[in-house]
Amino acid sequence: MDALTCNNKKNGPLLEILQTFFKEGKMTVVGDLNEGIIMERLRNLPPDKRREVLDFLEFLELQEKGKKWIEFDEWAINLSREKGFSHLKEDDISSIVKDFRGNR
């Protein structure tokens, strides 16, 4: 099921707006967003619905940040394998760092 056909009550108004854009031929693909149309529609929403749109945008931003953390985690895991210390656990690393800092 894609994002435009799901029945999510919290994001309902935004999904309705996007569905309307597609039906009216104002958007052919997500990359073809027209900022003016979005802003016009947003201005016509009551304040509580604008808050829902903002909540949804914040959700999307968090998703993107999460992807970046996953990429970082993958990089760190691969680096630890390459350098031969993937066997170390968090407590081991913490202990090594504490010992190093204490010996300076």
C-alpha positions as CSV (number, residue, x, y, z in Angstrom):
1,M,0.0,0.0,0.0
2,D,1.4,3.4,-0.9
3,A,1.3,6.6,1.2
4,L,-1.6,8.1,-0.9
5,T,-4.0,5.2,-0.4
6,C,-3.4,4.4,3.3
7,N,-6.1,5.3,5.9
8,N,-4.0,7.1,8.4
9,K,-6.3,9.5,10.3
10,K,-3.5,11.7,11.6
11,N,-2.2,12.4,8.1
12,G,-5.6,12.3,6.4
13,P,-5.9,16.0,5.3
14,L,-2.5,16.1,3.8
15,L,-3.1,12.8,1.9
16,E,-6.4,14.2,0.7
17,I,-4.6,17.3,-0.7
18,L,-2.0,15.2,-2.4
19,Q,-4.7,12.9,-3.9
20,T,-6.5,15.9,-5.2
21,F,-3.3,17.2,-6.8
22,F,-2.9,13.9,-8.7
23,K,-6.6,13.7,-9.7
24,E,-6.5,17.3,-11.1
25,G,-3.3,16.6,-13.0
26,K,-1.4,19.2,-11.1
27,M,1.3,16.7,-10.1
28,T,2.4,13.8,-12.3
29,V,5.2,12.6,-10.0
30,V,6.3,13.6,-6.5
31,G,9.4,15.3,-8.0
32,D,7.0,17.6,-10.0
33,L,5.7,19.4,-6.9
34,N,4.6,22.9,-7.5
35,E,5.4,24.9,-4.4
36,G,2.8,27.6,-5.3
37,I,0.0,25.1,-5.4
38,I,1.0,23.6,-2.1
39,M,1.3,27.0,-0.4
40,E,-2.1,28.0,-1.8
41,R,-3.7,24.9,-0.5
42,L,-2.0,25.2,2.9
43,R,-3.2,28.8,3.3
44,N,-6.8,27.6,2.7
45,L,-6.6,25.1,5.6
46,P,-7.9,25.9,9.0
47,P,-5.2,26.2,11.7
48,D,-5.7,22.7,13.2
49,K,-5.2,21.2,9.7
50,R,-2.1,23.3,9.2
51,R,-0.7,21.8,12.4
52,E,-1.4,18.3,11.0
53,V,0.5,19.2,7.9
54,L,3.4,20.5,10.0
55,D,3.4,17.3,12.1
56,F,3.6,15.3,8.9
57,L,6.5,17.3,7.6
58,E,8.3,16.9,10.9
59,F,7.7,13.1,10.6
60,L,9.2,13.1,7.1
61,E,12.3,15.1,8.4
62,L,12.8,12.5,11.2
63,Q,12.6,9.7,8.7
64,E,15.4,11.4,6.7
65,K,17.5,11.9,9.8
66,G,17.0,8.2,10.7
67,K,18.2,7.1,7.3
68,K,21.4,9.2,7.8
69,W,22.0,7.5,11.2
70,I,21.5,4.1,9.6
71,E,24.1,5.0,6.9
72,F,26.5,6.1,9.7
73,D,25.9,2.9,11.7
74,E,26.6,0.8,8.5
75,W,29.8,2.8,7.9
76,A,31.0,2.3,11.5
77,I,30.2,-1.4,11.5
78,N,32.1,-1.8,8.2
79,L,35.1,0.2,9.5
80,S,35.3,-1.9,12.7
81,R,35.3,-5.1,10.5
82,E,38.1,-3.6,8.3
83,K,40.2,-2.6,11.2
84,G,39.7,-5.8,13.1
85,F,37.9,-4.6,16.2
86,S,34.3,-5.6,15.4
87,H,34.5,-8.1,18.3
88,L,34.6,-5.2,20.8
89,K,31.4,-4.3,22.6
90,E,30.3,-0.9,23.8
91,D,31.6,-1.5,27.3
92,D,35.0,-2.6,26.0
93,I,35.3,0.6,23.9
94,S,34.2,2.8,26.8
95,S,36.8,1.2,29.0
96,I,39.5,1.7,26.4
97,V,38.6,5.3,26.0
98,K,38.6,5.9,29.8
99,D,42.0,4.2,30.2
100,F,43.4,6.3,27.3
101,R,42.0,9.6,28.8
102,G,43.3,8.7,32.2
103,N,46.8,8.1,31.0
104,R,47.3,11.5,29.4
